[in-house]
Amino acid sequence: MADTLAAAPEPHRRDTREAVLFGGVYGAVLASSMVAALTRYGHTSQDSRRYDALWLLVTALASALAHGYAHFVADRPPHHRWDVLRTLVDEWPLVAAVLPTVLVLAGAGWGWWPADGVEYPAFTLNIALLFTLGLVTARWSHRSWAVAVLIGAVDALLGVVVVLANAIIK
């Protein structure tokens, strides 16, 4: 009978590398998609870019909360008092990945650079971020440089797909 009452397995804890890759890729693709969508509908003034920056940050926070909550619910009980908070905090890479794009949009809104056309530097930044995340994560996993560059290129391709979709939709 003691065997049937064995302790429930601990919830799956993602390591930092896994969280950085998943959250970073998701955040960079989210940022590019949001910039493309907001730009598509005429958001090119300074006021609009400040609003876009805020909207992107709110969307990233909401996505992180939803993703963290889904992980919490999917894990098997028993849950400890602070597990939900720890699970939500583990989503920090998603929010961190959108911050450079938030800064680009906010900078355009504050007049640091032109508000019209700022989506192209944002796309470039996110493609570079995706490449870097793939490369660094592959190297952390002891993959060769050639394989790491290939993985980075495939990750960057996600960003290129968003840019191409934006170009086609316009």
Steps between C-alpha positions, in 0.01 A plus 500: 500500500789733570611459137164618369520815712840599367566870483384677187781596266635851528368744240719538190743785559645644184865586523621851420624405152164352405313802639729746320462323166123446520420838649751685286382351173136549592565859610698595190240353265222665704678836479546475123141391447364782714711762323386366163135502604509844659690649205260338255217704644668839466679536832790717386473827698703571812190472719411170337849360551490582873163326518640206300789467745262490794263260323790265416615500862148429629459222244832344603406512868158349428660228285752422774223478759290274279796278413614476862148426620465226236823341625374520858167338415662229285739393777383229735406589857590531778577867463680696762396847607746690279503267196266717295713810558820310419340363183398851391843645575655225284342673198739799526683416171182561300466851641873568475499404131243768413674779694741596217204543264312695767803731521515541120130591489517725805811671360311577180215630714735727693651636179840329529459378141227516237174331595421407140691191387616397849358153437802412283761554774263316739479204260879499455553511875263208558652291222844560653360408844353177364831409334693575819260299718531198271878527479558550873257228603657253258847581632373457859391154391856425380407498132772575248534852363369389161188346653455799732511742206249284313265497801538877534417540131188285533389705802564822304288358220200529733556875507549514123165322453330775703673771293403330174142455617492870587629592154246278327209625710586867435 
